[in-house]
Amino acid sequence: MNKTNNMEFSMNHTKGKWEVTNQNGTIYITPEDGEALAIVRQNLDGKNNPERIKEAEANATLIASAPEMLDMLIDLYNRLPLKTKAFDNSELKDEAWKIIAKAKWGK
């Protein structure tokens, strides 16, 4: 559980590292210890377009990185002071909070 704005902040997503696998042209996003969370389709038109496959794998990799990126953003948000002698970080913290809220509550 993370502390953000002095509030309990727990995430409901599947915990742990997510991995990307390509099995016979179907790209899966899977947690280390479970079944596929998502399937990223790249061959909807029935053609094996190498560029579409590459793009789908890149999209899956980005999605699979989301939990780690969110954890890091929350950690940075908590560590970043609102203001220092040299910087006013309020706008940056507001933008970070919007991203955290979108990931947590879809808002």
Buried (B, 14 or more C-beta within 10 A) or exposed (E): EBEBEEEEBEBEEBEEEBBBEBEEEBBBBBBEEEEEBEBBEBBEEEEEEEEBBEEBBEBBBEBBBEBEEBEEBBEEBBEEEEEEEEEEBEEBBEEBBEBBEEBBEEE
